[in-house]
């Protein structure tokens, strides 16, 4: 029941149990049981954090992985005020914080194993769709640019090469807590899995400041290398190129491709010079300029690259067999959001936290959910006393 409630709504879980198992449990009862188990799992997590803070946390793995990666990102959850009676009061969107912790296998190369960007990053329609999918604040300046891009024929797909970077085990940390608390939860998971002892290790994130604050606080001392997610960088460059050449789609694409190649090859100084030149041509954004103003878009791209220039040595990262994309955590965010995010879903924070623990446990690939159910756990009444009284016999 808990596994199903972690995947679909309580109503759907109740119907699935009825139709597949002939087990009749009301949606409200499913919710109460799921929240209770989620709170138990959150308490287990918090015990681990406490042990980590006291330097008493035991590592579950005797052998360190070859390569480790930690990827941080945030989802969206709509909450409501508790103790306000029936209905929704003071609904507000809040961010859930998520860490994807990976053990990987890869090899070190003498030189950059992929000096040329992947074909998908040089395909106008695919790049346009990628920019939209990531919901970047930077969008093509006009519909004409996208329309022209779609007329470009797709490149023929090449045969897939053997993967240089292979995922071994993924585990997930998710919470509604603040950044500081989340940082300790993430660090606890890293040490519990022995990722801190990996020979090569990376932290791959987008450019949000709090991501890199957590990196410097918890991962830098363990020797993790900070890497700016290449996909988010690509979208910034694409948007800035479109904004720089609003009336000329061909020129915009040429500009994007030049900037992309500089970024891919680690030529950050040339990329910064190109963005500065584009910013000068457009001028400084006015105080009242909106997010869609071309001057704002290019200025934001320049700021993004300037703030993250020390995390953009992509040829060296590829040579070391480290990931340069945070796609794994993006995938996890989608699966979490599918359960807890919705225009008609309004969570109490405690309920959202409990469901995140359930979903994260079943998304983790280390068998933690199965281990939890296999060991004895404290008994607690599943329903109120009144709900279990015998049904009165009709007179």
C-alpha positions in Angstrom: 0.0 0.0 0.0 2.8 2.4 0.9 4.7 1.7 -2.3 1.6 2.4 -4.4 0.7 5.6 -2.4 4.3 6.8 -3.1 3.6 6.6 -6.8 0.0 7.8 -7.3 -2.7 9.7 -5.5 -4.2 8.3 -2.3 -7.5 7.9 -4.2 -5.8 5.9 -7.0 -3.9 3.8 -4.5 -7.1 2.9 -2.7 -8.7 1.9 -6.0 -5.7 -0.1 -7.1 -5.7 -2.0 -3.8 -9.4 -2.7 -4.2 -9.3 -3.8 -7.9 -6.1 -5.8 -7.7 -6.1 -7.3 -4.2 -9.8 -7.0 -3.2 -8.4 -5.0 -0.2 -10.7 -2.1 0.8 -8.9 0.8 2.4 -10.3 4.3 2.1 -8.2 7.1 0.5 -8.1 8.8 3.9 -6.8 5.7 5.6 -4.2 5.2 2.9 -3.1 8.8 3.5 -2.8 8.3 7.3 -0.8 5.1 7.0 1.5 6.5 4.4 2.2 9.6 6.4 2.9 7.6 9.5 5.4 5.4 7.6 7.0 8.5 6.0 7.5 10.1 9.4 9.1 6.9 10.6 11.5 7.0 7.7 12.2 10.6 8.3 13.1 9.9 11.9 15.5 7.2 10.8 17.1 9.7 8.4 17.4 12.2 11.2 19.1 9.7 13.5 21.7 9.2 10.8 22.3 12.9 10.5 22.8 13.1 14.3 25.3 10.3 14.2 27.1 12.0 11.3 27.3 15.3 13.2 28.8 13.4 16.2 31.3 11.6 14.0 29.6 8.3 14.9 28.1 7.4 11.5 29.0 3.9 10.2 29.7 3.5 6.4 27.5 0.8 4.9 30.1 0.0 2.2 33.5 -1.5 2.9 34.8 -0.8 -0.6 34.9 2.8 -2.0 33.4 3.3 -5.5 35.6 4.2 -8.4 33.7 7.4 -9.2 31.1 9.3 -7.2 28.8 12.2 -8.2 26.5 14.3 -6.1 23.9 16.3 -8.0 21.6 18.9 -6.3 18.4 20.5 -7.5 14.9 21.6 -6.4 11.3 20.6 -7.1 8.0 22.4 -6.4 5.4 21.6 -3.8 2.2 23.6 -3.1 1.5 23.9 0.6 -1.4 25.2 2.8 -1.7 26.5 6.3 -2.5 23.9 9.0 -5.2 24.2 11.6 -7.5 26.3 9.4 -10.4 23.9 9.1 -11.6 22.4 5.9 -10.5 23.8 2.6 -7.3 25.4 1.4 -5.9 28.5 3.3 -2.9 30.5 2.2 -1.7 28.2 -0.6 1.9 28.8 -1.5 4.5 27.2 -3.7 7.6 26.0 -1.9 10.8 24.4 -3.1 11.6 20.8 -2.2 15.4 20.1 -2.1 16.8 17.0 -3.7 20.2 15.3 -3.9 21.0 12.5 -6.3 24.0 10.5 -5.0 25.6 8.2 -7.6 28.4 5.6 -7.7 29.8 5.4 -11.3 32.3 3.5 -13.3 34.5 5.2 -15.9 38.1 5.3 -17.2 40.6 8.1 -17.2 41.9 9.1 -20.6 45.2 10.7 -21.6 43.3 13.4 -23.6 39.8 14.7 -24.0 37.8 11.7 -25.3 35.2 13.9 -27.0 36.6 17.1 -28.2 33.6 17.8 -30.5 30.1 18.6 -29.0 27.4 16.0 -29.3 25.3 16.3 -32.5 22.2 16.9 -30.4 23.7 20.2 -29.1 24.2 21.3 -32.7 20.7 20.4 -34.0 18.5 23.6 -34.0 15.1 21.9 -33.3 16.4 19.8 -30.5 18.2 22.7 -28.9 15.0 24.8 -29.1 13.0 22.1 -27.5 15.7 21.6 -24.8 15.6 25.3 -23.9 11.8 25.1 -23.5 11.9 21.9 -21.5 14.3 23.3 -18.9 11.9 26.2 -18.4 14.8 28.6 -18.7 14.0 32.3 -18.1 15.9 32.8 -21.4 13.6 32.1 -24.4 14.0 32.7 -28.1 13.3 36.4 -28.7 10.7 35.8 -31.4 8.6 32.9 -32.7 10.2 33.3 -36.1 13.6 32.1 -34.8 12.1 28.8 -33.6 10.0 28.4 -36.8 13.1 28.8 -39.0 15.0 26.4 -36.8 12.3 23.7 -37.3 12.8 23.9 -41.0 16.3 22.7 -40.7 16.4 19.0 -41.5 17.4 16.6 -38.7 20.9 15.2 -38.8 21.1 11.5 -39.3 21.5 9.6 -36.0 24.9 8.1 -35.6 25.4 4.6 -34.1 25.5 4.7 -30.3 29.0 4.5 -28.9 29.8 2.4 -25.8 29.1 4.5 -22.7 32.2 5.9 -21.1 30.3 6.7 -17.9 28.2 3.9 -16.4 25.8 4.3 -13.5 26.1 1.7 -10.7 23.8 2.7 -7.8 21.6 5.8 -7.3 20.2 7.0 -4.0 18.0 10.0 -3.4 17.7 12.5 -0.5 14.6 14.8 -0.6 13.2 17.2 2.0 11.1 20.3 2.6 13.6 21.5 5.1 15.8 24.6 4.7 19.1 24.6 2.8 21.2 24.2 5.9 19.3 21.1 7.2 19.3 19.6 3.7 23.1 20.1 3.4 23.6 17.9 6.5 21.2 15.3 5.2 23.1 15.2 1.9 26.5 15.0 3.6 25.2 12.1 5.8 24.2 10.1 2.7 27.5 10.7 1.0 29.5 9.4 4.0 27.0 6.5 4.6 27.6 5.3 1.1 31.3 5.9 1.2 31.2 8.3 -1.8 33.6 10.6 0.1 36.3 7.9 -0.3 35.9 7.5 -4.1 39.0 8.0 -6.2 37.3 10.6 -8.4 34.3 12.6 -7.3 32.3 15.5 -8.6 29.4 17.7 -7.6 27.3 18.7 -10.7 24.7 21.5 -10.3 23.2 24.5 -12.1 24.4 27.9 -11.1 22.1 28.5 -8.1 24.1 30.1 -5.3 22.8 27.8 -2.5 24.0 24.7 -4.4 27.6 25.9 -4.4 27.3 27.1 -0.8 26.4 23.5 0.2 29.2 22.2 -2.0 31.8 24.4 -0.3 30.5 23.6 3.2 30.2 19.8 2.9 31.9 18.4 -0.2 34.9 20.6 -1.0 36.9 19.3 1.9 36.4 15.7 0.7 38.0 16.5 -2.6 34.9 16.8 -4.7 35.3 18.8 -8.0 32.6 21.4 -8.6 31.2 21.2 -12.2 28.6 23.6 -13.7 25.8 21.6 -15.4 26.5 21.9 -19.1 22.8 21.8 -20.1 21.8 24.8 -18.1 24.8 26.7 -19.5 23.8 25.7 -23.0 20.3 27.2 -22.5 21.7 30.5 -21.3 24.0 30.7 -24.3 21.2 29.8 -26.7 18.9 32.5 -25.2 21.6 35.1 -25.3 22.4 34.3 -28.9 18.7 34.6 -29.8 18.4 37.9 -27.9 21.5 39.3 -29.7 20.1 38.7 -33.2 16.4 39.0 -32.9 15.8 39.6 -36.6 18.2 37.1 -38.0 17.7 33.5 -37.0 20.7 32.3 -39.1 23.1 34.8 -37.4 21.6 33.8 -34.0 22.4 30.2 -34.6 25.9 30.9 -35.8 26.5 32.9 -32.6 25.1 30.2 -30.4 27.3 27.5 -32.1 30.4 29.6 -31.6 29.7 30.2 -28.0 28.8 26.5 -27.5 32.1 25.3 -29.0 34.0 27.7 -26.8 32.2 26.4 -23.7 32.6 22.7 -24.7 36.3 23.1 -25.3 36.8 25.0 -22.0 37.7 28.3 -23.6 36.0 30.4 -21.0 37.9 33.6 -21.6 36.9 33.7 -25.2 33.3 32.9 -24.2 33.3 35.8 -21.7 34.8 38.2 -24.3 32.0 37.2 -26.7 29.3 37.7 -24.2 30.7 41.1 -23.1 30.8 42.2 -26.7 27.2 41.2 -27.2 26.2 43.0 -24.0 28.0 46.2 -25.1 26.2 46.2 -28.4 22.8 46.0 -26.7 23.5 48.3 -23.9 22.9 48.2 -20.1 19.4 47.0 -19.2 17.1 49.8 -17.9 15.9 49.6 -14.4 12.4 48.8 -15.6 13.6 46.1 -18.1 11.8 42.8 -17.8 13.2 39.3 -18.0 12.3 39.1 -21.7 14.3 42.2 -22.5 17.2 41.2 -24.8 19.6 43.3 -22.7 18.5 41.5 -19.6 18.9 38.1 -21.2 22.4 38.7 -22.4 23.5 40.3 -19.1 22.1 37.3 -17.2 24.1 34.9 -19.4 27.3 37.0 -18.9 26.7 37.0 -15.1 26.1 33.2 -15.2 29.3 32.4 -17.0 31.4 34.9 -15.0 30.1 33.5 -11.6 30.8 29.9 -12.6 34.0 30.2 -14.8 36.0 28.1 -12.3 33.6 25.2 -12.8 33.8 25.0 -16.6 36.9 23.0 -17.4 34.9 20.5 -19.4 37.8 18.9 -21.4 39.5 18.0 -18.1 36.3 16.7 -16.5 35.7 14.4 -19.5 39.3 13.3 -19.4 38.8 12.2 -15.8 35.6 10.3 -16.6 33.4 12.7 -14.6 29.9 13.7 -15.5 29.2 17.2 -16.8 25.4 17.0 -16.9 23.0 16.9 -14.0 20.4 15.0 -16.0 20.1 12.2 -13.4 18.8 14.6 -10.7 16.6 16.3 -13.3 15.0 12.9 -13.9 14.5 12.3 -10.2 12.9 15.8 -9.8 10.4 14.9 -12.5 9.5 11.6 -10.7 9.1 13.4 -7.4 7.1 16.2 -8.9 4.8 13.7 -10.6 3.7 12.6 -7.2 3.6 15.8 -5.1 3.3 18.7 -7.6 0.0 19.7 -9.0 -2.3 22.7 -9.2 -5.0 20.9 -7.2 -2.5 19.3 -4.6 -2.2 21.3 -1.4 0.1 19.7 1.2 0.6 20.3 4.9 4.4 20.5 5.2 4.5 17.4 7.4 2.6 15.4 4.9 4.8 16.6 2.0 7.9 15.7 4.0 6.5 12.2 4.7 5.6 11.5 1.1 9.0 12.7 -0.1 10.7 10.2 2.1 8.5 7.4 0.7 9.1 8.4 -2.9 12.9 8.9 -2.4 13.2 5.5 -0.8 11.6 3.7 -3.7 13.6 5.8 -6.2 16.8 4.7 -4.4 18.5 1.6 -5.8 20.1 0.3 -2.7 17.2 -1.7 -1.4 16.5 0.6 1.6 12.7 0.3 1.4 12.9 -3.5 1.3 15.3 -3.6 4.3 13.0 -1.4 6.3 10.1 -3.7 5.8 12.2 -6.8 6.6 13.1 -5.8 10.1 10.9 -5.5 13.1 9.2 -2.2 13.6 7.2 -0.7 16.5 3.5 -1.5 16.4 1.0 1.3 16.3 -2.8 1.2 15.8 -3.6 1.8 12.2 -7.0 3.3 12.8 -8.9 4.9 15.6 -10.7 2.7 18.1 -14.1 3.8 16.9 -13.4 2.8 13.4 -12.8 -0.9 14.4 -15.9 -1.4 16.5 -18.2 -4.3 15.4 -21.0 -3.4 13.1 -24.3 -3.3 14.8 -26.7 -6.1 13.7 -29.9 -4.8 12.2 -33.0 -5.4 14.3 
